[in-house]
Amino acid sequence: MTVARDSTADGDRHERMPVLWGVVRFEPGDGRRVRDTTITFDSAGSAELFALEQGWGDYQITPLFFFVENVVPPAGSRMVLDAALTRTIRRAGGR
């Protein structure tokens, strides 16, 4: 699933927005080999908090994009609410 904004501040239309966020944890050492990935977070902050709570030292937070056509998020999901809030703010001129 991908989400497209109607427009951005720099005029770039159809910019993709991440649907979820993930944490990639690396094996110890210099190779940066991926140990595991956790992909269940609705924000970068949530993913960061999870990694910190787990005591992970070497990790990276990453946005996740899914290319699935015609997926409708469930009513009341955070994505739907965030999109509604964004439209409201845009209509109010950013106020």
JOPESUL-V32578 format. One record per pair of residues at least 12 apart in sequence whose C-alpha atoms are under 6 Angstrom apart, sorted by the first residue. I is the first residue (numbers start at 1). J is the second residue. Records with the same first field share a line. If there is no record, write none. Layout:
I: J ; J
//
This chain:
1: 66 ; 67 ; 68
2: 65 ; 66 ; 67
3: 16 ; 17
4: 16
18: 63 ; 64 ; 65
20: 41 ; 42 ; 64
21: 39 ; 41 ; 42 ; 43 ; 44 ; 62 ; 63 ; 64
22: 38 ; 39 ; 61 ; 62
23: 37 ; 38 ; 60 ; 61
24: 37 ; 59 ; 60
25: 59
26: 58 ; 59
//
